[in-house]
Amino acid sequence: MQVILKENVENLGHIGDIVKVAPGYARNYLLPKGFAIEATEKNAKALAHAKRHLEYKKNRVLEGAKQLAAKIEAITISVAHQAGEDGRLFGAVTNIELAEQLKAQGVEVDRKRIVLDEPIKQVGDFTAVVKIHPEVSANLKVSVAKA
């Protein structure tokens, strides 16, 4: 089944793309959530008119993502955890905890967008990547201290 995307969908496409998806995925997820419309001939003709609007929306989303990235780059999160004598943490700092710390500082980010190569298990300074938009990502500075 072919659909026209109205929103950016990760691992599928960008606004305005015509993509082929499984009928169940379109019928049960994309269409009800408003992420896409069915790619009929009528909708394809309307797409040409809507392209300008979608391009404007795409640019607005990209600008918002860049502003959010700048805000995240300016933040340094300090986390205090219990640690042993050698600096190894009892437990780990995960993306869930980082998302909560960002939310406390006024930046709402889905925890799935915070990418850590592996959970932080040492005291020190680290960097986490926040994928805000397919074209924009920000580096989040994390400082882990002994509690």
Secondary structure, DSSP 4 states (H G I P E B T S, - for coil): -EEEESS-BTTTB-TT-EEE--HHHIIIIIHHHTSEEE--HHHHHHHHHHHHHHHHHHHHHHHHHHHHHHHHHT-EEEEEE-B-TTSEEEEEE-HHHHHHHHHHTT----GGGEE-SS-EEESEEEEEEEEEETTEEEEEEEEEEE-
